[in-house]
Amino acid sequence: MAQADAGALDGRDGNVTRMVTADGIPLKRSLQRAERRRKIAALLLVTPLLAFLLIVFLFPIGQMMWRSVDNPQVVNALPRTLNALEGWDGSEVPSEEVFAALAADFREDLQRPRADQTWGPLGVRLNYELSAARGAVARTVRNVPDFEPPYREAFTDSHRLWGDPAFWRVIQREGRPLTASYYVAALDREYDDEGNIVRRDENRRIYVGLFMRTLALSLGITFLTFALGFPIAYYMSILPMRHANLLMICVLLPFWTSLLVRTTAWIVLLQQQGVINEVLVNIGLIGDDGRFSLMYNMYGTIIAMTHILLPFMVLPLYSVMRTIPPSYLRAAKSLGATPTTAFRRVYFPQTLPGIGAGAVLVFIISIGYYITPALVGGQSGRMISNEIARHMQQSLNWGLAAALGSILLVGVLILYWAYNRLVGADNLKLG
Amino acid sequence: MVGNDHDTAFVKFDRVQKSYDGETLVVKDLNLGIGKGEFMTMLGPSGSGKTTCLMMLAGFETATFGDILLDGKPINNIPPHKRGIGMVFQNYALFPHMTVGENLSFPLEVRGMGKDEREKKVKRALDMVEMGKFGGRRPAQLSGGQQQRIALARALVFEPELVLMDEPLGALDKNLREQMQFEIKHIHDNLGVTVVYVTHDQSEALTMSDRIAVFDDGRIQQLATPDDLYERPENAFVAAFIGENNTLRGKVVGVDGDHCTVRLDDGSKVEALAVNIEGEGARSTLSLRPERVSIAPETADNVFEGVVQELIYLGDHIRVRVSVGGNDDFIVKVPNSANGRQVKKGETLKLGWSKADCRALDPS
């Protein structure tokens, strides 16, 4: 190969003529060299942002996804017990051998400094699967040093759960370093006695419905911003620049006030004793007992979020519409199309990139929106992000929060992929 | 000439005025009749009101006062899509999301024409502009000249009796523009369609038009055939706007029938044709085409001497800038022939011209 190259390079071979630069280096190679320098320069320019994104964005997302399957608590706390449990068929209370191993595990754990003790996380972890498990672990572990064989009686006397095969099945199941149980829980499912994944009781299903509601609310809000934003964007695009800028300021005004302030303002307006209801009562349109419930329910979430996300729809729409010359509409009319037909067949198709961009923006922002539903959503206006936050902050079940978050992320990516297949991301015009 | 009879004109502007802001008139008292099958050009500098007139005719602007009649019927209150007027726009306005074929098919579709007939007409229109193979392309894949042809075909495909063109060749380069001028003229002759053409390019207007309306300041300054406009401008604006023109300024000192004598500001006297002067004692602008000035004439009505200031070589002829009668920008064209006279810079030339070629016009 090298020889062939050399033969071609010296140029005396009459058949093969390859373009060379003035100093005899093949043109392709010089070009590559020049290109490489340009590529390195481009890479250097984006490196800081790339590093920043890697550290503060991709890495945490990776961590979050890892946390949704990471399951170290049981493995760390009960190595001997898990070893002894191997081969247990799960139908009856395990043998004395297992309980001896359990006692040994707990005794070793108690030797450790307090901060390194693993029985606390173990109790919390088992409690996710079986309520009262935390109590069982906590009440027993202190007494373990005083236990005498036979350990089985000692443990079952200390807490009834140790005599329940279901509890041991949980220990066995979660005694692996990776778990699917957070995802099982996030999809409103659970393990039955045989270890099969089944749907939860109807009154304990939360998350799937919440995902659906989040999806529906986001779609609804996207459509509302489109319905409200399209006319104003169109109007701005046909106004002279000076007036359009004034209107643009009005559209952007919400951006300049804090989200919290805006949402609070909505509370002032929407509550039962709020401005809107008071006005309606005072002008006699509704009776005092007929006040609308405009917040702490789905309406509150929809109204406030539509307002907050409107600019994300208007801006891409406006920037696309601004570039559509009025002569297209005129041409269509001169060709005999009624104003409606001209708009539908000629103008509207050209705004599609803007609509797509605005819809994707609004939809993706609203599907993960947290603060507004938290403040004005009440029970029926909650979204999945509120549940994720609850697990992060209150129940401290980070694994479940991570699983919910991962499902949300994957869902958004799937939707984006579908959008890309249908419309093409190249057609997005953000301004 | 067609269309001269104002009452039977196909398109008629009757005392049309237009104002955008209620303070100034963009179009001041426009009266214009365009005959059936005529190629009428509205020519003028930007801001002269010509495009506004076209837009009023198309229906995109409304006349503030006066009537516009199409085939004898007032169209002021008819919306553009019901006027059935074809229009070619400055930037073509081809719909970017449709193919060429769909663009052409659009006016036929909105008229509810069947598919077979549409395809036949689209094909015929594409063949007419020699773009038969391009029906499946998008406008963005075409060159400027090709887009221009498609825009033309689209304006004609639904067989309107009147086609408006708003500086359609403005975006093309010079060679292509000249070729398209020829083709548009050719199509006009073949189809017999009435064309109203707006341009600021005087050579375009002279090449293509049956008649030209020269616009300035919201008025028609002169409405005439191309040769009339060039040979017999009626006022100083038209004389200066159409073609190259030598201007001499002075005062009328004597009028004798069709002719008059004008004393230039440096004291010399010129015999000229009295075209548009207010009478003895009034100031006047004399207009004289460079090619009508002869060098070292044997006899002439007016004989002057001038010093050559500059020579500009233009291939087929040489432009000689001479200072004559107080005007340093007096141009004389010297043909570049083998035995022609050689002119040098600084030389004093004897120049002469006939009084029939020198037109005394209004002071400008």
Interface residues (C-beta under 8 A of the other chain):
Chain A: P325 S327 Y328 R330 A331 A332 K333 S334 L335 G336 A337 T338 P339 T341 A342 R345 V346 P349 Q350
Chain B: A58 G59 F60 P79 P80 H81 K82 R83 G84 I85 G86 M87 F89 Q90 N91 A93 F95 P96 H97 F106 P107 V110 R111 R154 A155 F158 L164
